[in-house]
Amino acid sequence: MPQELVWPPVINRDTPAWQTLQRLLAESPPSADQNRLVVFGSAAVQLTVASNLLSADIDLSLDVVTIGPRGLTAPKAQERLRRAVAKVNAALSKDLPYIQVCHWMTFQPGNRWERRSVETSEGNWRVVYPYPYDILFSKLRRAEAKDIEAFRAVIDCTGHPTEAEFIQLCIENYRDFEARLRRAPSQLPEVVPSHDLRSNTVSLWQAIWARSIDIDREIAKPALEQLQAGWADYDPSLKDELARYGQPPRNKALPHTKGKDRSGPETKGPTR
């Protein structure tokens, strides 16, 4: 019997992911204002809602947002974090997951994900754990076997997301499902693999909810209808009124414009 999804969660400190992560948190952050880590991927799910979901690595990024000249300090902060991570990884036993420092754009969750996330304080660090649905939505972009397994693990442990809950998240991110032109294939490996979110969604729905899904009808159309409803809070008669003012008067003739004389300009000879 699955438990309910409890959020904010109690971080599970009996997991392999925590055994590794706590070693990094014992290190000093790059600076007092560059100490915010976002932990995502399967390790974050293991730490928050499904401890039985194993992961070979812990994906995290340093959340540094700076404006103006201070933006130049971000690469230095990233480098300090990478050195600390390398030190931790070098001392790990083979049965523990290693830490993978990622670019912040690697994690591609749903809109407004930070409003759903939870932040904890660990020593001098601030650690952010995204909501499980946002982690699953990010995994939908790749939808490999281990990503599908993450969906199953979360649902088995919590009973969520239900099909209705996850389809609502997809509706809120409907622009991500718009068809895009495929670019020419590259011979070089991609840092973030490019996959077709639409076909991934069709495959996921069949694997998790055992049915096919019509993306245009069940995701795009409801989203556009919700947006249209948001604009329709005015008197409908105004639409006809505005249309009437936009039309030229019926009885008013258009101003006559004298055309050019095709025979050319009038020749004026000298006055006699």
Residue frames relative to the residue before (quaternion, step in Angstrom):
aa qw qx qy qz dx dy dz
M 1.0000 0.0000 0.0000 0.0000 0.00 0.00 0.00
P 0.3559 -0.7568 0.4973 0.2308 3.63 -0.53 1.08
Q 0.4372 -0.6608 0.5413 0.2815 3.53 -1.19 0.59
E 0.5883 -0.5479 0.4405 0.3997 3.54 -1.29 0.15
L 0.5189 -0.6072 0.4960 0.3406 3.54 -1.23 0.43
V 0.1341 -0.8025 0.5802 0.0372 3.57 -0.45 1.23
W 0.1525 0.7788 -0.5915 0.1424 3.57 -0.74 1.11
P 0.4415 -0.2043 -0.8606 0.1505 1.57 -1.65 1.90
P 0.4728 -0.7179 0.4471 0.2472 3.55 -1.05 0.77
V 0.4109 -0.5948 0.5990 0.3443 3.49 -1.42 0.01
I 0.4049 -0.7319 0.4891 0.2472 3.57 -0.55 1.15
N 0.3545 -0.7515 0.5222 0.1920 3.56 -0.75 1.08
R 0.1600 -0.8299 0.5327 0.0428 3.56 -0.32 1.30
D 0.5983 0.5428 -0.3678 0.4605 3.57 1.26 0.25
T 0.5271 0.6425 -0.3906 0.3961 3.56 1.23 0.37
P 0.6132 -0.5365 0.4171 0.4027 3.61 -1.19 0.41
A 0.6236 0.5515 -0.3523 0.4275 3.59 0.99 -0.76
W 0.6749 0.4836 -0.3122 0.4618 3.60 0.95 -0.78
Q 0.6015 0.5658 -0.3670 0.4283 3.59 1.02 -0.70
T 0.6815 0.4464 -0.2841 0.5056 3.56 1.05 -0.70
L 0.6872 0.5182 -0.3013 0.4104 3.56 0.76 -1.05
Q 0.6434 0.5436 -0.3422 0.4165 3.59 0.94 -0.79
R 0.6050 0.5538 -0.3594 0.4451 3.58 1.15 -0.51
L 0.6410 0.4857 -0.3275 0.4959 3.58 1.07 -0.64
L 0.6732 0.5072 -0.3073 0.4418 3.58 0.93 -0.84
A 0.5826 0.5575 -0.3752 0.4572 3.58 1.25 -0.24
E 0.6006 0.5391 -0.3538 0.4727 3.57 1.27 -0.33
S 0.5459 -0.6089 0.4568 0.3501 3.58 -1.24 0.34
P 0.4670 -0.6580 0.5005 0.3138 3.61 -1.01 0.71
P 0.6969 -0.4705 0.3185 0.4376 3.61 -1.20 0.34
S 0.7609 -0.1766 0.1148 0.6137 3.59 1.05 -0.75
A 0.7101 -0.4747 0.3074 0.4194 3.55 -1.29 0.22
D 0.7642 0.3242 -0.1913 0.5238 3.61 1.09 -0.62
Q 0.6671 0.3998 -0.3089 0.5475 3.59 1.27 0.33
N 0.4117 0.7305 -0.4133 0.3550 3.50 0.85 1.11
R 0.5319 0.6410 -0.3982 0.3843 3.60 1.21 0.35
L 0.0938 -0.8045 0.5864 0.0064 3.55 -0.58 1.21
V 0.1943 -0.7364 0.6346 0.1315 3.56 -1.09 0.77
V 0.1288 -0.7840 0.6059 0.0408 3.57 -0.61 1.18
F 0.0609 0.8138 -0.5719 0.0838 3.57 -0.67 1.07
G 0.6188 0.5544 -0.4016 0.3853 3.57 -1.28 -0.17
S 0.7900 -0.3414 0.2292 0.4547 3.55 -1.32 -0.19
A 0.6064 0.5619 -0.3674 0.4260 3.60 1.06 -0.64
A 0.6389 0.5121 -0.3314 0.4687 3.60 1.01 -0.73
V 0.6204 0.5199 -0.3364 0.4813 3.59 1.07 -0.72
Q 0.6406 0.5271 -0.3190 0.4583 3.58 0.98 -0.85
L 0.7004 0.4855 -0.2672 0.4497 3.58 0.94 -0.85
T 0.7858 0.3793 -0.1700 0.4581 3.58 1.06 -0.66
V 0.8671 0.0655 0.0056 0.4938 3.63 0.72 -0.92
A 0.8048 0.1674 -0.0759 0.5644 3.63 1.07 -0.54
S 0.1676 -0.8426 0.5063 0.0745 3.56 0.20 1.29
N 0.6330 0.5475 -0.3382 0.4303 3.59 1.19 -0.36
L 0.5583 0.5807 -0.4028 0.4346 3.60 1.25 -0.08
L 0.2045 -0.8101 0.5413 0.0940 3.57 -0.41 1.21
S 0.0651 -0.7851 0.6157 0.0163 3.54 -1.21 0.58
A 0.4316 -0.7167 0.4888 0.2471 3.56 -0.95 0.86
D 0.7986 0.1453 -0.0844 0.5779 3.58 1.20 -0.38
I 0.3416 -0.6929 0.5931 0.2268 3.52 -1.36 0.24
D 0.2131 -0.7866 0.5700 0.1041 3.57 -0.43 1.22
L 0.1621 0.7752 -0.6004 0.1115 3.54 -0.89 0.93
S 0.1363 -0.7670 0.6204 0.0911 3.53 -1.27 0.42
L 0.4438 -0.6610 0.5363 0.2801 3.53 -1.22 0.55
D 0.2604 -0.7894 0.5416 0.1256 3.55 -0.57 1.19
V 0.1539 0.7819 -0.5768 0.1794 3.54 -0.03 1.35
V 0.0339 0.7769 -0.6259 0.0585 3.56 -0.64 1.14
T 0.0853 0.8004 -0.5830 0.1105 3.56 -0.45 1.20
I 0.2359 -0.7621 0.5926 0.1110 3.54 -1.20 0.65
G 0.8107 0.2407 -0.1901 0.4986 3.54 -1.01 0.85
P 0.8386 -0.2108 0.1304 0.4850 3.59 -1.21 -0.47
R 0.6109 0.5707 -0.3676 0.4074 3.61 1.07 -0.62
G 0.5005 0.6612 -0.4270 0.3606 3.57 1.21 -0.24
L 0.5841 0.5941 -0.3647 0.4157 3.56 1.20 -0.47
T 0.6124 0.5683 -0.3575 0.4174 3.59 1.19 -0.37
A 0.5086 0.6800 -0.4169 0.3242 3.61 1.19 -0.39
P 0.6666 0.4821 -0.3348 0.4595 3.68 0.80 -0.80
K 0.6345 0.5213 -0.3402 0.4582 3.60 1.02 -0.69
A 0.6420 0.5127 -0.3219 0.4705 3.57 1.02 -0.79
Q 0.6304 0.5291 -0.3278 0.4640 3.58 1.01 -0.81
E 0.6658 0.5041 -0.3087 0.4554 3.57 0.93 -0.87
R 0.6383 0.5115 -0.3335 0.4687 3.60 0.98 -0.74
L 0.6398 0.5106 -0.3270 0.4722 3.58 1.01 -0.76
R 0.6563 0.5142 -0.3213 0.4490 3.59 0.91 -0.84
R 0.6345 0.5146 -0.3394 0.4662 3.59 1.01 -0.70
A 0.6510 0.5048 -0.3181 0.4692 3.60 0.98 -0.83
V 0.6513 0.5127 -0.3107 0.4652 3.59 1.00 -0.82
A 0.6324 0.5306 -0.3348 0.4544 3.58 0.96 -0.83
K 0.6341 0.5289 -0.3213 0.4636 3.58 1.03 -0.78
V 0.6696 0.4886 -0.2959 0.4747 3.59 0.95 -0.88
N 0.6730 0.5135 -0.3029 0.4377 3.59 0.84 -0.96
A 0.6438 0.5478 -0.3252 0.4239 3.56 1.01 -0.80
A 0.7317 0.4261 -0.2325 0.4786 3.59 1.12 -0.61
L 0.5002 0.6808 -0.4178 0.3344 3.61 1.27 -0.02
S 0.4261 -0.6429 0.5621 0.2985 3.53 -1.21 0.54
K 0.6612 -0.5653 0.3333 0.3636 3.56 -1.19 0.53
D 0.6618 0.5202 -0.3155 0.4380 3.60 1.17 -0.41
L 0.6491 0.4994 -0.3223 0.4747 3.59 1.27 0.03
P 0.5096 -0.6397 0.4687 0.3338 3.60 -1.05 0.63
Y 0.3728 -0.7097 0.5493 0.2359 3.54 -1.12 0.65
I 0.4898 -0.6563 0.4928 0.2942 3.57 -1.27 0.33
Q 0.1404 -0.7714 0.6184 0.0535 3.53 -0.96 0.95
V 0.2236 -0.7658 0.5904 0.1225 3.58 -0.59 1.16
C 0.1060 -0.8222 0.5593 -0.0032 3.56 -0.62 1.18
H 0.5452 -0.5350 0.5146 0.3895 3.51 -1.33 0.28
W 0.5803 -0.6234 0.3818 0.3589 3.59 -0.96 0.78
M 0.6430 0.5323 -0.3376 0.4350 3.62 1.12 -0.51
T 0.4649 0.6738 -0.4520 0.3543 3.60 1.24 -0.10
F 0.6973 0.4117 -0.2486 0.5315 3.55 1.05 -0.79
Q 0.0081 -0.8171 0.5736 -0.0570 3.58 -0.51 1.21
P 0.0115 0.8408 -0.5390 0.0498 3.59 0.31 1.25
G 0.6907 -0.4405 0.3571 0.4488 3.54 -1.32 -0.31
N 0.6759 -0.4684 0.3804 0.4232 3.53 -1.34 0.25
R 0.8421 0.1683 -0.1608 0.4865 3.54 -1.19 0.76
W 0.2339 0.8189 -0.4999 0.1573 3.58 1.16 0.53
E 0.6399 0.5468 -0.3440 0.4162 3.58 1.01 -0.73
R 0.5915 0.5617 -0.3713 0.4435 3.59 1.16 -0.44
R 0.7128 0.4301 -0.2478 0.4956 3.58 1.18 -0.52
S 0.5710 0.6261 -0.3787 0.3722 3.59 1.19 -0.39
V 0.2812 -0.7264 0.5951 0.1980 3.54 -1.32 0.21
E 0.1916 -0.7820 0.5860 0.0918 3.56 -1.06 0.79
T 0.1008 -0.7844 0.6107 0.0406 3.56 -0.97 0.91
S 0.3532 -0.7014 0.5738 0.2325 3.55 -1.27 0.38
E 0.0074 0.7794 -0.6243 0.0529 3.54 -0.84 1.06
G 0.7983 -0.1297 0.0468 0.5862 3.57 -0.11 1.28
N 0.7908 -0.2432 0.2129 0.5198 3.56 -0.73 -1.09
W 0.6038 0.5706 -0.3427 0.4385 3.57 1.29 0.09
R 0.2239 -0.6885 0.6650 0.1833 3.52 -1.37 0.43
V 0.1007 -0.8160 0.5692 0.0082 3.58 -0.65 1.13
V 0.1812 -0.7945 0.5767 0.0572 3.55 -0.75 1.12
Y 0.0986 -0.7705 0.6285 0.0395 3.55 -0.95 0.98
P 0.3387 -0.7496 0.5258 0.2167 3.63 -0.55 1.05
Y 0.6109 -0.5348 0.4418 0.3816 3.53 -1.29 0.44
P 0.6003 -0.6138 0.3615 0.3637 3.63 -0.90 0.82
Y 0.6212 0.5467 -0.3617 0.4295 3.61 0.98 -0.73
D 0.6565 0.5122 -0.3122 0.4575 3.58 1.02 -0.77
I 0.6219 0.5144 -0.3392 0.4832 3.56 1.07 -0.67
L 0.6599 0.4958 -0.3099 0.4719 3.58 0.95 -0.83
F 0.6300 0.5253 -0.3431 0.4577 3.60 1.00 -0.74
S 0.6338 0.5148 -0.3256 0.4767 3.57 1.03 -0.75
K 0.6556 0.5069 -0.3088 0.4668 3.58 1.02 -0.77
L 0.5657 0.6095 -0.3789 0.4061 3.58 1.15 -0.55
R 0.6045 0.5772 -0.3582 0.4161 3.59 1.11 -0.57
R 0.7297 0.3555 -0.2247 0.5391 3.59 1.19 -0.48
A 0.0129 -0.8764 0.4806 0.0288 3.55 1.04 -0.91
E 0.2630 0.7293 -0.5789 0.2526 3.55 0.77 1.03
A 0.7520 -0.4070 0.2549 0.4515 3.57 -1.28 0.18
K 0.6819 0.4862 -0.3004 0.4565 3.60 0.92 -0.83
D 0.6145 0.5341 -0.3471 0.4653 3.59 1.18 -0.49
I 0.6277 0.5104 -0.3246 0.4899 3.56 1.05 -0.75
E 0.6249 0.5372 -0.3303 0.4602 3.57 1.06 -0.77
A 0.6154 0.5402 -0.3512 0.4540 3.61 1.05 -0.65
F 0.6064 0.5358 -0.3488 0.4728 3.59 1.03 -0.75
R 0.6824 0.4943 -0.2958 0.4500 3.57 0.81 -1.00
A 0.6539 0.5299 -0.3206 0.4345 3.58 0.95 -0.87
V 0.6685 0.4926 -0.3034 0.4673 3.58 0.91 -0.90
I 0.6743 0.4869 -0.2997 0.4674 3.59 0.90 -0.89
D 0.6461 0.5218 -0.3261 0.4516 3.61 0.96 -0.80
C 0.7239 0.4486 -0.2480 0.4618 3.59 0.99 -0.83
T 0.8214 0.2626 -0.0983 0.4968 3.58 1.00 -0.76
G 0.4319 -0.6852 0.4808 0.3359 3.59 1.15 -0.49
H 0.7164 0.3593 -0.2108 0.5597 3.56 1.33 0.03
P 0.5456 -0.1395 -0.8212 -0.0921 1.47 -2.31 0.98
T 0.4523 -0.6200 0.5578 0.3162 3.51 -1.21 0.55
E 0.6686 -0.4807 0.3563 0.4416 3.57 -1.22 0.24
A 0.6598 0.5113 -0.3159 0.4510 3.59 0.92 -0.85
E 0.6519 0.5177 -0.3229 0.4504 3.60 0.99 -0.79
F 0.7124 0.4492 -0.2816 0.4598 3.57 0.85 -0.89
I 0.6300 0.5164 -0.3560 0.4580 3.59 1.02 -0.61
Q 0.6044 0.5390 -0.3614 0.4621 3.60 1.11 -0.55
L 0.6243 0.5185 -0.3366 0.4777 3.59 1.04 -0.73
C 0.6401 0.5153 -0.3207 0.4710 3.58 1.02 -0.77
I 0.6276 0.5326 -0.3333 0.4597 3.59 1.02 -0.78
E 0.6663 0.5018 -0.3021 0.4614 3.58 0.97 -0.83
N 0.7399 0.3152 -0.1963 0.5609 3.58 1.26 -0.32
Y 0.1494 0.8619 -0.4768 0.0861 3.56 1.17 0.63
R 0.5963 0.5854 -0.3766 0.4000 3.61 1.05 -0.62
D 0.6052 0.5642 -0.3591 0.4318 3.59 1.12 -0.54
F 0.6891 0.4825 -0.2733 0.4665 3.57 1.22 -0.43
E 0.4357 0.6882 -0.4730 0.3357 3.58 1.25 0.08
A 0.5270 -0.6448 0.4517 0.3200 3.55 -0.96 0.88
R 0.1102 -0.7922 0.5995 0.0305 3.56 -0.96 0.91
L 0.5420 -0.6066 0.4697 0.3431 3.52 -1.19 0.60
R 0.4135 -0.6967 0.5285 0.2534 3.54 -0.98 0.82
R 0.3290 -0.7334 0.5571 0.2086 3.53 -0.96 0.85
A 0.6563 -0.5073 0.3747 0.4142 3.53 -1.28 0.34
P 0.5133 -0.6572 0.4461 0.3250 3.63 -0.89 0.84
S 0.3158 -0.7460 0.5621 0.1664 3.53 -1.09 0.82
Q 0.4598 -0.6768 0.5031 0.2781 3.55 -1.17 0.60
L 0.6441 0.5107 -0.3152 0.4742 3.57 1.30 -0.23
P 0.5281 -0.6213 0.4605 0.3507 3.61 -1.05 0.63
E 0.3760 -0.7276 0.5333 0.2117 3.56 -1.11 0.72
V 0.5112 -0.6334 0.4814 0.3250 3.56 -1.06 0.78
V 0.7558 0.1403 -0.0794 0.6347 3.55 1.00 -0.90
P 0.3768 -0.7558 0.4795 0.2384 3.63 -0.30 1.18
S 0.3452 -0.7377 0.5475 0.1920 3.56 -0.97 0.89
H 0.0497 0.7965 -0.5976 0.0781 3.55 -0.68 1.11
D 0.5135 -0.6262 0.4963 0.3129 3.51 -1.27 0.41
L 0.3486 -0.7726 0.4899 0.2041 3.57 -0.32 1.23
R 0.6254 0.5493 -0.3480 0.4313 3.58 1.02 -0.69
S 0.6989 0.4402 -0.2805 0.4890 3.59 0.81 -0.92
N 0.5948 0.5566 -0.3608 0.4541 3.59 1.10 -0.63
T 0.6625 0.5157 -0.3007 0.4525 3.54 0.97 -0.90
V 0.6270 0.5261 -0.3336 0.4677 3.56 1.00 -0.79
S 0.6722 0.4939 -0.2957 0.4656 3.59 0.93 -0.89
L 0.6501 0.5213 -0.3182 0.4521 3.56 0.95 -0.87
W 0.6635 0.5163 -0.3232 0.4344 3.58 0.84 -0.93
Q 0.6504 0.5075 -0.3185 0.4669 3.55 1.00 -0.77
A 0.6900 0.4934 -0.2777 0.4509 3.58 0.98 -0.87
I 0.7693 0.3732 -0.1921 0.4817 3.59 0.92 -0.89
W 0.8215 0.2073 -0.0923 0.5231 3.59 0.84 -0.94
A 0.4271 -0.7740 0.4095 0.2257 3.55 1.33 0.40
R 0.6761 0.3981 -0.3486 0.5127 3.55 0.86 0.94
S 0.5096 -0.6109 0.4980 0.3450 3.54 -1.27 0.25
I 0.2065 -0.7710 0.5907 0.1179 3.57 -1.20 0.51
D 0.2828 -0.7266 0.6047 0.1629 3.53 -1.06 0.85
I 0.3209 -0.8017 0.4698 0.1830 3.59 -0.13 1.29
D 0.6679 0.5007 -0.3191 0.4487 3.58 0.88 -0.87
R 0.7237 0.4402 -0.2519 0.4680 3.60 0.93 -0.87
E 0.7876 0.3684 -0.1759 0.4615 3.60 0.92 -0.88
I 0.7464 0.3291 -0.2102 0.5389 3.60 1.21 -0.31
A 0.7503 0.4100 -0.2398 0.4598 3.59 0.54 -1.15
K 0.6851 0.5015 -0.3024 0.4332 3.60 0.80 -0.97
P 0.6766 0.4684 -0.3250 0.4661 3.67 0.78 -0.83
A 0.6207 0.5435 -0.3514 0.4425 3.60 1.05 -0.70
L 0.6825 0.4779 -0.2867 0.4728 3.57 0.89 -0.94
E 0.6249 0.5272 -0.3375 0.4665 3.59 1.06 -0.68
Q 0.6477 0.5053 -0.3236 0.4695 3.59 0.99 -0.77
L 0.6447 0.5093 -0.3202 0.4717 3.57 1.01 -0.79
Q 0.6507 0.5153 -0.3138 0.4611 3.57 0.95 -0.87
A 0.6372 0.5264 -0.3292 0.4566 3.58 1.00 -0.79
G 0.6369 0.5444 -0.3268 0.4374 3.56 1.08 -0.67
W 0.6915 0.4443 -0.2688 0.5022 3.58 1.19 -0.53
A 0.6613 0.5472 -0.2940 0.4205 3.59 1.21 -0.31
D 0.4269 0.7150 -0.4609 0.3068 3.60 1.05 0.65
Y 0.5810 0.5396 -0.3943 0.4646 3.58 1.17 0.53
D 0.6888 -0.4706 0.3541 0.4228 3.56 -1.33 0.27
P 0.4364 -0.7249 0.4576 0.2731 3.66 -0.54 1.09
S 0.5952 0.5870 -0.3766 0.3991 3.61 1.10 -0.55
L 0.5512 0.6197 -0.3998 0.3902 3.59 1.19 -0.42
K 0.5815 0.5914 -0.3737 0.4153 3.57 1.12 -0.63
D 0.6826 0.4642 -0.2843 0.4876 3.59 0.91 -0.90
E 0.6326 0.5408 -0.3336 0.4428 3.57 1.04 -0.76
L 0.6678 0.4879 -0.3030 0.4734 3.57 0.95 -0.87
A 0.6328 0.5289 -0.3339 0.4565 3.57 1.02 -0.77
R 0.6423 0.5313 -0.3294 0.4435 3.59 1.01 -0.78
Y 0.6765 0.4827 -0.2977 0.4698 3.57 0.98 -0.82
G 0.6506 0.5350 -0.3220 0.4323 3.56 1.14 -0.47
Q 0.6274 0.5299 -0.3381 0.4596 3.60 1.26 -0.18
P 0.4922 -0.6442 0.4830 0.3307 3.62 -1.07 0.65
P 0.5986 -0.5670 0.4132 0.3866 3.61 -1.10 0.62
R 0.5014 -0.6950 0.4310 0.2823 3.56 -0.93 0.93
N 0.7667 0.4024 -0.2014 0.4580 3.62 0.89 -0.93
K 0.6030 0.5578 -0.3695 0.4345 3.58 1.21 -0.10
A 0.3669 -0.7458 0.5173 0.2038 3.54 -0.66 1.16
L 0.5209 -0.6202 0.4834 0.3322 3.51 -1.13 0.62
P 0.5517 -0.6143 0.4274 0.3683 3.64 -0.95 0.71
H 0.4297 -0.7089 0.5057 0.2389 3.53 -1.01 0.93
T 0.1438 -0.7821 0.6023 0.0694 3.52 -0.84 0.95
K 0.3705 -0.7400 0.5220 0.2067 3.55 -0.68 1.11
G 0.3274 -0.7666 0.5223 0.1799 3.53 -0.71 1.10
K 0.6147 -0.5504 0.4127 0.3860 3.51 -1.28 0.29
D 0.4735 -0.6509 0.5164 0.2923 3.57 -1.12 0.72
R 0.3776 -0.7647 0.4768 0.2128 3.55 -0.47 1.21
S 0.6113 0.5637 -0.3588 0.4241 3.61 1.20 -0.43
G 0.5859 -0.5903 0.3611 0.4218 3.52 1.31 -0.04
P 0.6880 -0.4785 0.3380 0.4283 3.55 -1.27 0.18
E 0.5697 -0.5943 0.4526 0.3428 3.53 -1.17 0.65
T 0.3184 -0.7500 0.5494 0.1851 3.55 -0.91 0.97
K 0.1406 -0.7900 0.5950 0.0462 3.49 -0.75 1.08
G 0.2242 -0.7858 0.5632 0.1230 3.55 -0.58 1.13
P 0.6825 -0.4757 0.3414 0.4374 3.58 -1.26 0.10
T 0.5141 -0.6359 0.4794 0.3186 3.56 -1.09 0.64
R 0.2168 -0.7848 0.5690 0.1152 3.48 -0.85 1.00
